[in-house]
Structures are given as C-alpha cells and as structure tokens.
C-alpha cells in the first residue's frame, strides 16, 4: 500500500431518498477499514524503527441536492457533502451553494468539531437556518487542534435563496467544515512535525492534524513553514529561510517519498543539511507506505555529506521509583522498599515530593522539606538547602540538571537551581499574580507544562523553554492553553513526547482522575483510583504511577490499576 495520498476509499451508495446527513453518519459508523503497516526503512536518509499498523480511515459518499429539498435538508446535505469533500475536492458540497459563495467558500480554512450529537436547527427572522451544537474542538488551516471548554457551543447561520429553478441554495456561510468527531477522526490523522533543540541533541515534536489524503505533502509543507509561535522560541528549524517545495506535492512511489526543494535549501551547511534531512525523515516516518525519503534541490540531488543523525525524541533514563517511606527517601525495587543512601540524615526533616534527574550514576535527587524548603540529597552526607520560599511547588529536574520550582504565589518568575546552588530566575510574566499548582519540564528540555490558578479558575498552559547557548534556562515564552475540559488539577507528569497526564477533575468525577492531554489533541480519561493525590510517569501510558493520601502506590496494568505497595508516598520517576 502506498502513502496516504493513495489511500483506499470504500464507497457505498446510500439508500434512495435518505437525507445525506443521515447517510454520512451511517457510513461513519460502518466503514472502518484497516490500514497497512509501515515497513522497516533503509537508505541514507531514513529511520530505522518499524511502525505499528496505521489506520487508513474511511471513504465517505455524499449525493448532491435533492429536487424539492427544504432549507434544512439543503443544510444537512451540505454538511454531509463537505465532510466527504476531502475525497472529491468538495465538488459535491459546492453544488449546495449559489452566487459568489460557490467560488469563495474556503473549506480548508478551519474544521469545527462537535460532539457526536444531533445539531439543533432554528430559523432566524430573515429566514436563515441557524445551527447550534456543543463544540468539542477546532482545527485551523495549519492543522493546530484546540480543544473547546466544557460549555462551548458552535453557532452558525446559513443564508439561503431560491435559484432560477425554484430550488433552495446557500449563498452565505462561514468558511470551513463542520463535522462530528467520529467523522473528523476518520478523515484527519494526528501527526507530528519534528524540530530540533537549540543544542541539536534531540527532536521536539509539535502535534498537528491533517487530512489523510495527501498527508505527506501536508507534513512537508508544515515543516517548511516552521513551528507554531508558542513553540518557536524553544526550538530550531534546520530548513533554511525561504525553502519551499518546487513541486507542490510529495509523490510516494514504491515506498519512496520524493521531496523537491527550492534552491534556498542549498544555503544550509553540511551539518545543517544532515539535520534537515533527519527532520524530514522523522516527520514522514509514520506516513503509511513511506519507507525512504529522497531529496532534490533546484532539480538536482540534495547533497548530504555528513551522517544523518538518529536524534532521540524522548530521552529517558529508566530506574526504580523514588518514594517517601518512614520519613526518608527510598526506592521501590520489585516488591521491596529499599532506603536510599543517607536516609539516616533526614531525621528531623519532613521530606515530600522527591524529584530525580536523568543521570545514570548518582542522579540528581531533590525533595521538599515541608512546604517551604527545597533540599538536595547528598548521598550519605547531610542534605543541602537549595531554595526557600512560601509554599514551594514540587520540583522538576530537567535533562541538563536544573531543578525547577517556584513559590505557589507567583510574581512572574520561576526558580531554576543546580545541586551546587547555582541559581537563576526564569521569567514567566504571564504567571504574575497567579497561583502555581504544578510544573513539569519535558524530557528533551524544550517545553514546560504548568498547572496554575488565575481569577479563580484552574488552567493548564504549555510554553517553550528559552535557554542560553550553554543550556541555562532564562524564560518561558508566551504559552498555549491545553486541557480546557479539565476544571481542577493537582499534579501532572509527562508520559510521552506529546502527552502529559494530569490528575484532576473534568466535571462530574467522584475522585481526582488521570486525564491524558496531548499537546494538540483531545483529552481522554483513565479509570478512577480512590484517594489519588500524586502522579509520576516514565515511558508511556503503561508507566504511570499513582500515590494516594493513605500511602498506597498503584501502577497501570492493562486497562486497570493495580496496588503494588502500601505505606509509601509521592512516587517520582526521572523528570
């Protein structure tokens, strides 16, 4: 099977005279086709890991307007045809339009996604059809997914007139497509554009959503356009300024994706060319059917003299969870709780919320002493005081050994400190006046997620980490909001390169619940664990650990939770 541009589309004629909006729901429910697996890669510009099978989506069929259809039936038919329009370039959908709307309507301007419920229709005073439905999310023309809040609604109007044959047609409407989530998730696919950390040591993904049709082309175009404004200050795009595709389509033939670049791409130095090729290869790796990427520039082979690096996208160091047990720091090793060196040095202290670094030997280990003092564990020696402040936020250790915290009552600055007491202020003016609940730095160190309270509401923001050339953090750039459906939160942890787990409430939960929040995707919930108060994670959803207020430790087992130990508190994994 070839790339997404060559996706198979199942087509079935619908029952006669059935309204098209009903037809599209039936098709969405019944036509789910399995995709084909990506194959191992080979060649000089390539990735080496095999992929799991990728869903190929469904094909949707819609008819044009029925003779004698009412205004609401025309709107229903238009919505169905526009949902199917990714397969026919929206030709059928435009049959429902008239006047200038037929040519000026921009279906790719946005996607408005509603929960899988029936829209409500009313008629306005001037005869327009007004549609109202609960909003789930929007996707802009560049593929950026923004989840809607729990009370958000979509309201839009369609102005209709009769044409010369006396048939109703739409002459005024909003740009974009309006679809239920079930259809959106079959037509669009979650992908990622991969950029590079400023030190060129790791990839940083940015989640985008693109139609399955011509996915490879959309991904390359998005990569050349660069990262979103919120992420840009913390990453580097190795594509030279002005680089574009000279052929506005990425052809995939016999597993080879052919990317034709403009002459501007030749401005890159040898190391930059290799990194640029690595970005393209990693970004295209999950496109079904792509086994290899070939680059040309100005109609000639794109010369790459340096080795194309295999950068990690999710640096991680595996180790036993660190917990607080019997008033000291310990590790859970299998079924045993083993005190860490120096446990006897913590007498008289109140250790809470440990955090661990990524070093293989003698990893940085810190903890809060009570609520107002950050300490560094020093092996068998007495712990060292690093920071004091009112109501310090539980610490997070980044890949470069900086320990992050802040007083909960924030004045627009976070604290980053090393175990040797080197300390810097990290500017985050957008936090000024808020109350910080939790913060975590991503594995590669380019992104931070902060849970904080502002004007009486809990919000969750992701922001790029701005660093000096030596890796010293200096600022959090202007953030992007995620997890709008989470209305209260107590703790968070990174679970993979794109996703954080937030322990909180999204309305109607009997207990704080783990919510999985992709940075640019829909929120999902895991089963409730009674009394959960803290969370940690390693590599992936199955690595999540929960600690309860009464000292019980849980880990993920399949789709459920399993209690693995008692009398331990505040589990921590690297980060």
C-alpha positions in Angstrom: 0.0 0.0 0.0 1.3 3.5 -0.8 1.2 6.7 1.2 -1.9 8.5 2.4 -2.2 10.2 -0.9 -3.0 6.8 -2.4 -5.4 5.8 0.4 -8.1 3.3 -0.4 -11.6 4.7 -0.1 -14.6 2.5 0.3 -17.7 3.9 -1.5 -21.2 2.6 -1.0 -24.4 4.1 -2.5 -26.8 5.2 0.2 -30.5 4.2 0.5 -32.6 6.1 -2.0 -34.0 9.4 -0.9 -32.3 9.2 2.5 -31.1 12.6 3.6 -27.3 13.0 3.1 -26.7 13.9 6.7 -28.1 10.6 7.8 -26.1 8.8 5.1 -22.8 10.2 6.3 -23.5 9.0 9.9 -24.3 5.5 8.7 -21.1 5.4 6.7 -19.0 6.7 9.6 -20.4 4.0 11.8 -20.0 1.1 9.4 -17.0 1.7 7.2 -13.8 1.4 9.2 -11.0 0.0 7.2 -7.7 -1.3 8.5 -4.6 0.4 7.2 -1.3 -1.1 6.2 1.8 -1.3 8.3 4.9 0.9 7.6 7.9 -1.2 6.7 11.4 -1.1 8.1 13.4 1.7 6.5 16.7 1.6 4.6 19.0 4.0 2.8 21.0 7.1 3.7 18.1 9.4 4.6 15.8 7.2 6.7 14.5 6.0 10.0 15.3 2.5 11.4 12.4 1.6 13.7 9.4 -0.4 12.3 6.0 1.0 12.9 2.7 -0.4 14.0 -0.1 -0.6 11.5 -1.7 2.8 10.8 -5.4 3.3 10.5 -6.3 4.2 6.9 -9.6 6.0 7.6 -12.8 5.7 5.7 -14.2 6.9 2.4 -17.5 8.9 2.5 -20.0 9.2 -0.2 -22.5 12.1 -0.5 -25.1 13.0 -3.1 -25.9 16.4 -4.5 -29.1 18.3 -3.6 -32.4 16.6 -3.9 -35.1 18.2 -6.0 -37.6 20.0 -3.7 -35.4 19.8 -0.6 -36.3 22.2 2.2 -33.8 24.7 3.5 -32.9 22.4 6.5 -32.5 19.4 4.2 -30.1 21.5 2.0 -28.1 22.4 5.0 -28.0 18.8 6.1 -26.9 17.7 2.7 -24.2 20.4 2.5 -22.8 19.3 5.8 -22.6 15.7 4.7 -21.1 16.6 1.3 -18.5 18.9 2.9 -17.5 16.1 5.3 -17.0 13.8 2.3 -15.3 16.6 0.4 -11.7 15.6 1.2 -12.2 12.8 -1.3 -13.7 14.9 -4.2 -12.1 18.3 -3.6 -15.5 19.5 -2.3 -17.1 19.4 -5.7 -20.4 17.9 -4.4 -20.5 20.3 -1.5 -20.4 23.3 -3.8 -23.5 22.0 -5.6 -25.4 23.2 -2.5 -24.1 26.7 -2.9 -25.0 29.5 -5.2 -23.9 33.1 -6.1 -20.4 34.1 -5.0 -20.4 31.5 -2.2 -19.9 28.7 -4.7 -16.5 30.1 -5.6 -15.4 31.9 -2.4 -16.2 29.3 0.2 -12.9 28.1 1.7 -13.5 24.6 3.2 -9.9 24.2 4.4 -9.9 27.4 6.5 -10.9 25.6 9.6 -12.6 22.5 11.0 -15.2 22.9 13.7 -15.7 19.6 15.5 -18.8 18.8 17.6 -19.5 16.0 20.0 -21.4 13.1 18.3 -24.8 14.6 18.9 -27.6 15.8 16.7 -27.3 19.6 15.8 -30.3 21.7 16.6 -31.8 23.9 13.8 -33.9 27.1 14.1 -35.0 29.7 11.6 -34.0 33.4 12.0 -36.3 36.3 11.3 -34.8 36.7 7.9 -35.2 33.0 7.1 -31.7 31.8 7.5 -31.1 28.4 9.0 -29.2 28.6 12.4 -27.4 25.6 13.6 -26.4 25.1 17.3 -24.4 22.2 18.8 -21.9 21.5 21.6 -18.4 22.2 20.5 -15.6 19.7 21.0 -12.6 21.3 19.2 -11.4 23.4 16.3 -8.6 22.8 13.8 -7.1 25.7 12.0 -5.8 25.7 8.4 -2.3 24.8 9.6 -3.6 21.7 11.5 -3.5 23.1 15.0 -6.1 21.4 17.3 -7.7 23.5 20.0 -10.0 21.7 22.4 -13.1 23.5 23.5 -14.2 24.2 27.0 -17.0 22.1 28.6 -19.6 24.7 28.0 -18.5 25.8 24.5 -21.0 25.7 21.6 -20.9 26.1 17.9 -23.5 28.5 16.4 -23.5 29.3 12.7 -26.0 30.5 10.1 -26.7 29.6 6.5 -28.5 32.1 4.3 -30.5 30.5 1.5 -32.4 31.8 -1.5 -34.3 30.0 -4.3 -32.4 29.7 -7.6 -33.9 30.1 -11.1 -35.4 26.6 -10.8 -37.0 27.4 -7.5 -34.6 25.2 -5.5 -33.1 26.4 -2.2 -29.3 27.1 -2.3 -26.9 28.5 0.3 -25.5 32.0 -0.6 -23.9 33.0 2.7 -22.0 30.7 5.2 -18.8 30.6 7.3 -15.6 29.2 5.8 -14.5 25.8 6.9 -16.1 22.4 7.5 -18.4 21.3 10.4 -18.2 17.6 11.4 -18.9 15.3 14.3 -15.8 13.9 16.0 -16.4 10.4 14.7 -16.1 11.6 11.1 -13.2 14.0 11.9 -11.1 11.2 13.4 -11.6 9.1 10.3 -10.8 11.8 7.8 -8.0 13.5 9.7 -4.9 11.9 11.3 -2.9 13.1 14.2 0.7 13.6 13.1 3.8 15.5 14.3 6.3 17.9 12.9 9.7 17.4 14.3 12.0 20.3 15.1 15.4 20.3 16.9 16.6 21.6 20.3 19.0 24.5 20.1 21.9 22.3 21.1 20.9 19.9 18.2 20.8 16.9 20.5 17.1 15.9 20.4 13.9 16.2 18.4 11.0 18.3 19.6 7.6 17.3 18.2 4.6 19.5 17.5 1.3 17.7 17.1 -0.8 18.7 14.0 -3.9 17.2 12.4 -4.0 16.8 8.6 -6.4 15.1 6.2 -5.3 11.5 5.4 -5.5 12.5 1.7 -2.0 13.9 0.7 -0.7 13.6 4.2 3.0 13.5 3.2 2.5 16.8 1.3 0.8 18.5 4.2 3.6 17.4 6.6 6.4 18.7 4.5 4.6 21.9 3.9 4.0 22.3 7.6 7.7 21.6 8.4 8.9 24.2 6.0 6.5 26.8 7.4 8.1 26.1 10.8 6.9 25.7 14.4 3.9 27.5 15.9 4.5 30.8 17.6 4.3 29.3 21.1 7.0 26.7 20.4 9.3 28.7 18.1 11.4 30.4 20.9 12.5 27.0 22.2 13.4 25.1 19.0 15.3 25.3 15.8 14.1 24.5 12.3 17.0 23.5 10.1 15.2 24.4 6.9 16.9 27.5 5.5 14.8 30.6 5.3 12.7 30.7 2.2 12.9 27.0 1.4 9.7 25.7 -0.3 8.6 22.8 -2.4 9.1 23.3 -6.1 6.6 20.6 -6.8 3.5 21.2 -4.5 3.1 17.5 -3.9 5.2 14.8 -2.3 4.9 11.8 -4.6 5.2 8.4 -3.0 6.2 5.6 -5.4 7.2 2.1 -4.4 7.7 3.3 -0.8 9.9 6.3 -1.7 8.7 9.8 -0.8 10.1 12.3 -3.3 10.6 15.8 -1.9 11.6 18.5 -4.3 13.1 21.6 -2.7 13.8 25.1 -3.9 17.3 26.5 -4.3 17.1 28.2 -0.9 17.6 24.8 0.7 21.2 24.8 -0.6 22.2 27.6 1.8 22.4 25.0 4.7 25.9 24.0 5.9 26.8 20.2 5.8 25.7 19.6 9.4 22.5 21.6 8.9 21.7 19.6 5.8 22.0 16.4 7.7 19.8 17.6 10.5 17.3 19.0 8.0 17.2 15.6 6.3 16.7 14.0 9.8 13.8 16.3 10.4 12.1 15.4 7.2 12.7 11.7 7.6 11.4 11.6 11.2 8.3 13.7 10.2 7.4 11.4 7.3 8.2 8.2 9.1 4.6 7.5 10.1 3.0 8.2 6.7 1.7 4.8 5.6 3.8 3.3 2.8 6.8 5.6 3.2 10.0 3.6 3.5 12.5 6.1 2.3 12.9 9.8 1.6 14.7 11.2 -1.4 15.5 14.9 -1.6 16.3 17.1 -4.6 17.1 20.8 -4.6 16.9 23.0 -7.7 16.2 19.9 -9.8 19.4 18.1 -8.6 20.1 15.6 -5.9 20.3 17.2 -2.4 23.9 16.6 -1.4 24.4 15.4 2.2 28.0 14.7 3.2 27.5 14.3 7.0 25.9 11.3 8.5 22.1 11.8 9.1 21.8 11.7 12.9 19.3 9.5 14.8 18.2 12.0 17.4 16.0 10.9 20.3 12.6 12.4 20.6 12.0 11.2 24.1 15.2 11.0 26.2 14.7 8.9 29.3 16.6 7.1 32.0 14.9 4.0 33.4 15.2 3.5 37.1 13.2 2.4 40.2 10.6 4.8 41.5 11.7 7.0 44.4 9.2 7.4 47.2 8.9 8.7 50.7 8.7 5.9 53.3 9.0 6.1 57.1 10.1 9.8 56.8 13.0 9.1 54.5 13.7 8.6 50.8 13.6 5.1 49.4 13.2 3.2 46.2 10.6 0.6 45.3 12.7 -2.3 43.8 10.3 -5.1 42.8 8.2 -5.7 45.8 10.7 -4.3 48.3 11.1 -0.8 49.6 14.9 -0.1 49.9 16.1 3.0 51.8 18.4 5.3 49.7 21.9 6.2 51.0 21.7 9.0 53.5 18.2 8.1 54.8 19.5 8.5 58.3 20.5 12.1 57.5 16.9 13.1 57.1 16.0 12.8 60.8 14.1 15.9 61.9 13.1 16.8 58.3 9.7 16.4 56.6 10.6 15.0 53.2 7.9 15.4 50.5 7.7 15.3 46.7 11.1 14.0 45.6 12.3 14.5 42.1 15.1 12.7 40.2 17.4 13.6 37.4 18.4 11.6 34.3 22.0 10.8 35.1 22.8 7.0 35.0 25.1 7.3 38.0 24.3 9.3 41.2 21.3 11.1 39.7 20.3 14.5 41.0 17.8 13.9 43.8 15.9 16.7 45.4 12.9 16.9 47.7 10.8 19.5 49.6 11.3 19.7 53.4 7.9 20.6 54.5 6.2 23.2 52.3 8.9 25.9 52.2 12.4 24.4 51.6 13.9 22.7 48.6 16.7 20.3 49.6 19.3 18.3 47.5 20.0 14.8 48.7 23.8 14.3 49.0 24.3 10.6 49.2 25.4 9.5 52.7 26.0 13.2 53.7 23.5 15.6 55.1 21.2 17.2 52.5 21.9 20.6 51.2 19.4 23.5 51.2 18.8 25.0 47.7 15.8 27.3 47.9 13.4 28.6 50.5 10.0 30.2 49.8 6.4 30.2 50.8 4.6 27.1 49.6 7.1 25.8 47.1 5.8 23.9 44.1 7.0 20.2 43.9 10.3 20.3 41.9 11.0 19.0 38.4 14.5 18.1 37.2 15.4 18.7 33.6 17.8 16.9 31.3 20.5 19.4 31.9 20.4 19.0 35.7 18.4 22.2 36.5 15.9 21.8 39.3 12.7 23.9 38.7 10.4 25.2 41.4 8.6 28.4 42.5 6.6 29.8 45.4 3.0 29.0 44.7 2.0 32.7 44.8 3.8 33.7 41.7 5.2 37.1 40.7 6.1 36.3 37.1 9.3 34.4 37.8 10.2 30.7 38.3 13.4 29.4 40.0 15.9 27.1 38.4 18.8 25.8 40.6 21.6 23.3 40.4 22.7 21.0 43.2 25.8 23.2 43.5 23.4 26.1 44.4 23.9 27.9 41.1 20.5 29.7 40.8 18.7 31.7 38.1 15.4 33.4 37.8 13.3 32.2 34.8 11.0 34.9 33.5 7.4 33.9 33.1 5.5 37.2 33.2 2.2 35.6 32.2 2.1 33.8 35.6 2.3 37.1 37.5 -0.5 37.2 40.1 -1.4 33.5 39.7 -1.1 30.5 42.0 1.1 27.7 40.6 0.0 24.2 41.4 2.4 22.0 39.4 5.0 22.3 36.7 7.0 19.8 34.7 9.7 20.1 32.1 9.6 17.8 29.1 12.2 15.1 28.6 14.2 17.0 26.0 14.0 20.2 28.0 12.4 22.4 25.4 8.8 22.6 26.8 7.2 23.2 30.2 3.6 22.5 31.2 2.2 24.5 34.2 -1.0 24.0 36.1 -2.0 27.3 37.7 -4.9 29.2 39.0 -5.9 32.6 37.7 -9.0 34.6 38.6 -10.5 31.6 40.5 -10.1 29.1 37.6 -7.6 26.3 37.0 -5.8 26.5 33.7 -3.1 24.3 32.1 -0.5 26.0 29.8 2.3 24.7 27.7 5.3 27.0 26.9 8.7 26.8 25.2 11.7 27.0 27.4 14.2 29.7 26.3 17.8 28.9 27.2 21.2 30.4 26.8 23.7 28.7 24.5 25.0 26.7 27.5 21.5 25.5 28.3 20.8 27.8 31.2 17.1 28.5 31.3 16.1 32.1 31.1 12.4 32.4 30.3 9.1 30.6 29.5 7.8 32.1 26.2 4.1 33.0 25.8 2.1 29.8 26.3 -0.6 27.9 24.6 -3.6 26.7 26.6 -4.3 22.9 26.7 -6.8 20.7 28.5 -9.7 23.2 28.6 -12.0 20.4 29.7 -10.1 19.9 32.9 -11.6 22.2 35.5 -9.4 21.3 38.5 -5.9 19.7 38.8 -3.5 18.7 41.5 -0.5 17.2 39.8 0.9 16.3 36.3 3.6 14.2 34.6 4.9 13.7 31.1 4.0 10.3 29.7 5.4 10.5 26.2 6.9 13.0 23.8 3.4 14.6 23.1 1.3 13.9 26.2 1.0 14.9 29.8 -1.1 13.1 32.4 -3.0 15.5 34.7 -4.6 14.3 37.9 -7.7 16.4 38.2 -11.4 16.8 37.5 -13.3 17.5 34.3 -16.7 17.7 35.8 -18.8 15.0 37.5 -15.8 13.0 38.6 -16.3 11.4 42.1 -12.5 11.5 42.7 -9.5 13.2 41.0 -8.9 11.3 37.8 -6.0 10.9 35.4 -6.6 12.8 32.2 -4.3 12.3 29.2 -3.7 15.6 27.4 -1.8 15.6 24.1 -0.3 19.0 23.4 -2.6 19.5 20.4 -5.2 16.7 20.7 -8.4 15.6 22.6 -8.4 14.8 26.3 -9.1 11.3 27.4 -9.7 9.9 30.9 -8.3 6.8 32.7 -10.2 4.8 35.4 -10.5 6.4 38.8 -8.3 5.5 41.7 -9.8 6.4 45.0 -7.8 8.9 47.0 -5.1 9.6 44.4 -3.1 12.7 45.2 0.1 12.4 43.2 1.3 11.1 39.9 4.5 10.1 38.1 5.3 8.5 34.8 8.2 7.0 32.8 7.9 5.9 29.2 4.3 5.7 28.0 0.8 5.4 29.5 1.6 2.0 31.0 4.3 3.5 33.1 2.0 5.8 35.1 2.2 5.6 38.9 -0.3 7.0 41.3 0.1 7.7 45.0 -2.8 8.0 47.4 -3.2 10.1 50.5 -3.1 7.0 52.7 0.2 5.7 51.2 -0.9 3.2 48.6 1.0 3.0 45.3 -0.7 2.0 42.1 0.6 1.2 38.7 -1.1 0.6 35.3 -1.9 -3.0 34.4 -3.7 -3.3 31.1 -6.8 -1.1 31.3 -6.9 -1.1 35.1 -4.8 -0.1 38.1 -3.0 -2.5 40.5 -2.0 -1.7 44.0 1.7 -2.6 44.3 2.7 -1.3 47.8 1.5 0.3 51.0 2.9 3.0 53.3 4.8 4.9 50.5 4.1 8.4 49.4 4.8 10.8 46.5 6.2 8.5 43.8 8.8 10.0 41.5 10.5 9.0 38.2 13.1 11.0 36.3 11.9 14.5 35.5 
